[in-house]
Amino acid sequence: MALDSRKLSLYEQTRTTVYGINNLSLSVLPGDLDLAIANWLQDQDGALLRANADQLTERYRAGQSSARVDLAAYLTTRMPATYAAVRNVLGEVARVNPEFAPTSIVDVGAGPGTASWAALVEWPELSTVTMIETDARFVELAGGLAKSSALEALAKANIIRAKMNEAKAKADLVIAAYVFAELAEKDAGEAALKLWAQTENTLVIIEPGTPRGFTRIHAARQMLIKAGAHILGPCTHAALCPMRGNDWCHFTVRLARSREHMHAKQATVPFEDEPFSWIAVSRQPVPLVGARVIRPPEHDKHSMTFKICSEQGLADRVIARRDKAAYKQHRKTAWGDVV
Ligand SMILES: C[S@@+](CC[C@H](N)C(=O)[O-])C[C@H]1O[C@@H](n2cnc3c(N)ncnc32)[C@H](O)[C@@H]1O
């Protein structure tokens, strides 16, 4: 799902560089957010940040909540990646449903406000931003960052300290990014239904692209379809999900690592690939076409093979090099694209 540069709003074009590597978007935070984070991180002790970043990784790997994560470590090592995943998904939602022009958003489990910032890049016409967040430290952080925004909607965002199941705010667009992982698996379906009731038009749920993240997406998908929601993606159909056994549906987005991130993670390469799973549904039926590529394409001397998911289930689509027209047409087809 490479970002289409024509779809980038002027807002983002003036503040960031987005360019492709291996057909994946290399996403960068908006300039005013970047600056606000840099100010927030001023005077951070490098060694402490490294230790806290390690702890944060271990906590999330162990399936623990954000309750005790270090905020500086989150801003440095996680927010750019969750932002990139949300940008990628919202770009795809806008591609599938170009008519969608939300004016209000509810961002649940907002953390530092990642999804709200990303949504305003896709839909600068958003005028009402509500963030729901349970942790007082994140509420304060999200408020501080939002106030630094050049956009009025963010600068005057309503940031509510509450659990997502207590919140009642409704909006055209409801986003839950990387928060279902902090709910018990058995609660994911009900939580999705609750968010659906708050959704005037489109609901987007994004999770880490891990088996744990996908089980929650899968539970949400089943409940939402039963409730009459129309799928926008990543599925190009509403049939039974064909993922079985140890398989899980996920995609990746490539993003640049900041100098601070490289330091904190002792990284040797200046980019990382963030795996994510997602589901987006709408109140209106939207025509879905084709099949989605759900693995990195495989190339050999004679052919390209795409693992695809469609209404007919999972399949391998092989395109022989000697089929020149088809080969040329699919040469740039990437993991996550619809064919
Ligand atoms: C991993 S962070 C994700 C933050 C942000 N959405 C992002 O994508 O960067 C999860 C956030 O959800 C919040 N959270 C966890 N459980 C919650 C709940 N039941 N209601 C509201 N917020 C919750 C946590 O405090 C944390 O800020």
The ligand as a Gaussian input file, in Angstrom:
#p B3LYP/6-31G(d) Opt

LIG

0 1
 C       -0.161000       1.185000      22.894000
 S       -0.905000       2.669000      23.349000
 C       -1.519000       3.262000      21.779000
 C       -1.641000       4.750000      21.761000
 C       -2.047000       5.350000      20.424000
 N       -3.379000       4.977000      20.035000
 C       -1.065000       4.993000      19.347000
 O       -1.470000       4.297000      18.398000
 O        0.107000       5.376000      19.439000
 C       -2.418000       2.164000      24.126000
 C       -3.104000       3.322000      24.814000
 O       -4.420000       2.894000      25.174000
 C       -4.682000       3.313000      26.507000
 N       -5.690000       2.400000      27.044000
 C       -5.534000       1.110000      27.448000
 N       -6.709000       0.581000      27.833000
 C       -7.636000       1.553000      27.664000
 C       -9.049000       1.617000      27.884000
 N       -9.724000       0.576000      28.341000
 N       -9.675000       2.775000      27.618000
 C       -9.007000       3.854000      27.137000
 N       -7.670000       3.858000      26.913000
 C       -6.989000       2.718000      27.171000
 C       -3.337000       3.233000      27.188000
 O       -3.276000       4.013000      28.360000
 C       -2.404000       3.740000      26.087000
 O       -2.304000       5.134000      26.120000

